[in-house]
Amino acid sequence: MNSLSRFVSRAACAALACLPITAVWAQSTYPDRPLKLVVPFPPGGGTDAAARLVASALSTELRQPVVVENRAGAGGSIAAQSVVDAPADGYTLFFATTGTLAINQHLYSKLRHNPLTDLTSIAMIASFPNVLVVHPSLPVKSVTELIALARERQGTLTYGSSGSGSSSHLAVVLLESMTGVKFTHVPYKGSAPAMTDFVAGRIDMMIDNPTTNIPLAQAGKLRALAVSSRTRSKQVPDLPTIAEAGVPGYEVLIWYALVGPGRLPDPIVARLAKEVATVVGTPKVREGLEALGTDPMVMGTSETVAFVAAESRKWSEVIRASGARAD
């Protein structure tokens, strides 16, 4: 080997040897600038409030500002795509929901990403159940009585939802598939008009957000029968679960997870997962989430990945059975 060849060979080896050191150095200084947390809904709602609570706490732990950016539209798909397209450097994160990670890919035929492969699940944050409520004029006071009445009046009892493919729609589709009864779907453009007609007695039932339904039930305008989670909710401990009230195995959770772009480096994922577990465990964040009607849901990265995949499989089957499409 001549001197020039030896020089080139040594230079190449030196460069390769430096790569891991450079990578380790870069990761050890992470984060060294502000981070962005993309939220898939407009400011002012429950998801936005939960995201801002977590962002503030993460800012303290990471010693860098975590700035919330709201990108609403297409059921959260616009926000998700913006994170998919971002550099995988840990500076663009996503406050993901059940819809954006487990439902949208089965509803939108033109979705440009696969949430399971084009995003990196980091950690779970919180979850909450929906509540099964009926109009007080309906002569039922339990899930068992509701199912019996629905079987007797097959297809005539109505339920409202915030739109085709929404959680309030799919929760009833799952109930139908597990009980063999049929209800008539009345889709609305959002929860507010659905709730207006519900309280007025124009629809018979809903499985929807507890922050709206529980106060109305407490005021006597609706009747709450059960929650959709597998275990009773800390928010309404006196309400049974749908599973224990007559439909074994039934479970619908609305949840939040911290997510990044695909191919996010493992050391960054580990750091963020650690900090999420820390902040969700603090009294301030825990109490703040509970005040928003959610239950903290601490789960590591591998568990989160498995959980999201299982949720995606479940909702894929439900959506296929319903025939629901969003485009």
N, C-alpha and C positions, 0 to 999 in steps of 0.2 A: 504493500500500500504506500503510495507516495505521500509527501507531506501535505499536499492540498487535500487529498482524500481523508487523511487522518484528522485534519482540522475540521472538515465538514462533519465527519462522523462524531467527533467530540462535541461540536457545537450542537448537533441534533440531540445527542444524549443529554446534554446540559439543559436544553430547552424542555425536553420531555420530563426530566427530573423536577423541573420547576413548576410544572403544571399542577400537580396535587397541592404543592405548597401555596401557590397562588389561590387555588380554589378554597383551601382551608382558611386562608387569611381572609378571603372575601366573605365566607360564611361566618367567621368568628366576629366580624364587624357588623353583621346584619342585625338590625337595620341601621343604616347610617343616614337616612333621609325619611321624610313623611311617607306614610302608606295610604292607599286609597281602598275604602271598603264600599263596594258597589251593592246597592239595595234595589231589588227588582220592583219596588212599588213607590208611589208618590210620598212626599213628606206628610206626616200627620197621622198615619195609621199605626196599628199595633206592631206590624213588622218593622216599620221605620223606627218606632220608639225603642223596640228591643235592640235593634242594630246600633242605635246611637248610645244606648246604655253600655253595650259591650265594647263599642269603639272607644268610648271614653276611658273605660277600665283598661283596655289593651294599650292605649296611649301611655298610661302610667307605667305599666309593666315593661313595655318595649322602649320607653323613654324617647319616643318619637310620636308626632301627631298621627292619628288615624282619622282621615277625613272621609266623611260619608258622602257618597255620590248616588243620588236617586236616578235610576234609569227605568222608567215604567214602560209597559207595553207588551203585547203579545203574551200575556200570562207570565211575564218574567223572562221570556226567551231573548228579548233584546239585551237585557242586562247580562244574561248568561253568555251570550255570544261575544259581548265586549270583553268579558274576562277570558274566554277562550282565545281571543285574538291578542291579548296582552302578553308581554314578555313573561317568561316563567322565572321571575327573579324575586318573588315574594313581596313585591310592592303594590300589586293589584290583587285584592282579595274579594270574595263574594259572600254575601250573607244569603245563602241559598235556602230554599224552602222545599217542601214536599213536591210542589208543582214543578219547580225548575229542575230538580234532580231525578224525580221518579215518575212524573206524569207527562210532562210536555212532549217528550220524545215519542210517546204513543198517541198523542193527540194531533200534533202538527206534522203533516206529511212532508212539508218543505223545510223542516228544521235543519240548519246547516251544521249542527254538532251533535255528538253523542255524549251526554253528560257523564256517562260511566267511564269513558276513555279520554275525552278531551278536556276534562276538568280533574283536579286532584282533591279528593275529599280529605279534610284535615281533622276535624273534630265536630262532634255534636255539641249543640249549645242548649237547646230547650225544646219542649214539646207541649202540646195541649190537645185535649180531646174535643170533638164536637159534641153537641148535646141534642138528643132526640126530644123534640117538643111537638105537642099537638095543640090544636085550637081547643079551648075549653068546651066548645059545643060538641066535640067528638066524645061519645060515651065510653071512653077507655081511661084507665088509671094505671096501666102497667104495659110493658112491652108485650107480654103474653096476650093481654086483652087486645092490643092493637093488631097483632099478627092474626088472632082469631077473627077479628072484625074484617081485616083485609082479605082473609081467605073467604069469608062469607060474601063479601062484596067485591070479589075479584076484579081488579082493574078500575074500580070506580073511586077509590080514595085518591086524593091528589096530594102531591108534594111539590114545594117550590125549591128553586135553586138559584144561585147567582149566575147561572149560565151553563150551557152544555159542556160537560167535561170538568166542571168545577168540583171542588171537594164535596160541596153540599149535594151535588148530583150523584157523584160516584159512590158516596157513602150509602145512598139508598139503593143504588144498583147492586152493591155488595150485599146489602140486607135482603134484597129480592133473591139473589142467587143462593143465599144460604138458607132461606126459608121456603122458597117455592111460591111465594105470593107475588102479586103484581100491583104496583101503584101507577098512577098516571102522572107523568112528569110535566111540570109547568115551568119552563125556564124563563128567567128574567135577565135583564141587563144590569146585573149588580145585586148586592144583598139588600140595599135600601128599598127599592120598589117591591122586592119579594116580601120583605118584612111588613111593609105597609098593607099589602093584600092579605098577608097571613093574619095580622092582628084584626083586620076587618072581617075575617072569616071566609075569604074567597078561596083559600086553600086549606087543606086539612093538617098537614104536618111538614116539618123540616128537620134535617140533621145539619146543624150549622153552628157558628161561632158562639161560645158561651158568654162572651162579653156583651153581646146584644141580647141573647135569649134568656139568660138567667135573670137579669133585672126585670124583664117583661113577665117572666114566670112568677117572680116574687111579687109583682104588682097585680097578679091575677089575670093578666091579659093572655097568657099562654100557660100550658101545663107541661112541665118538664118531667120526662119519664126515665131517662137514663143517659149516661155518658158513653162515648164510643171507645174509650181506652180499655185496655185489658184489666187494669186495676182502677180502683176508685180515685177520683181526682181530689187533691188536697183543697182545691178551690170550692168544691161542692161535695164534701164527703158523705152526705146523706143520700145522694143519688146513687143507685146501683149502676153497674155497667150493663151494657146491652147483652154482653156474654152471660153474666150471672142472672139476668132477668129473663132469659129464655132463648138466647141464640149463642150457644157455646162456640168459642173460637172467634167470635166477631171482634175486630179491632180496627179502628181508624184513628191515626194520630196525625196531627199537623205538626211539623217540626222545622227547626232551624239548624243549619250546619254551616261551619266555616269552610270555605272551599277556595282553591286557587286555580290558576291555569294548569293545563296538563303538563306533565314532566317537571313538576316543581321539585327541586333537589331535596333529598331526604333530610339533610340537616335542617333546612328551613322548615319543612313540614314538622319535624320533631320539636323545633323551638316554638312554633306557633301552637301546636297541640298542647304543649306544656303550659303555655301562657293562658290558653283558653280554659284549661282545667283549673288553673289558679284563679282567674277572675270569676268564673262561674261559681267557684266555691266560696267567694267572699260574701259576707252578709249584705253589703250594699247591692251587689249585682243579683244575688239570689232573691232578696226581698223586692228588688225592682222588677225582676222577671215575674215573680209571683203576683205583684200588684197589677201587672199587665195580663194576668190570667194564664200564665204559662208556668210549667214546672221545669226547673233546671234539669238538664240531661247530660251528665258527664259521661263521655265515651271516648276511648282512645282511637287512634287513626285506623288500625286494622279492624276494630269493631265497627267503626263508622263506615268503612268501605263495604263490609259485609252487610251491614244494616241497610244501606242505601241500595245495594244490589237486590236484596230481598224485597224491599219496598217496590222497586222498579218492576220486578217479576210479578208481584201481586197486582199492581195497578195495570200492567199490561193485559193480564187476563180479564180484569174487570172492564177495562175500556173496550177490549175486543168483544166481550159479551154485550156491551151496551151499544156498540156501533157509533159511539160519540166521535166527532171530529171537530176540530177548532178552525179548520181552513178549507 
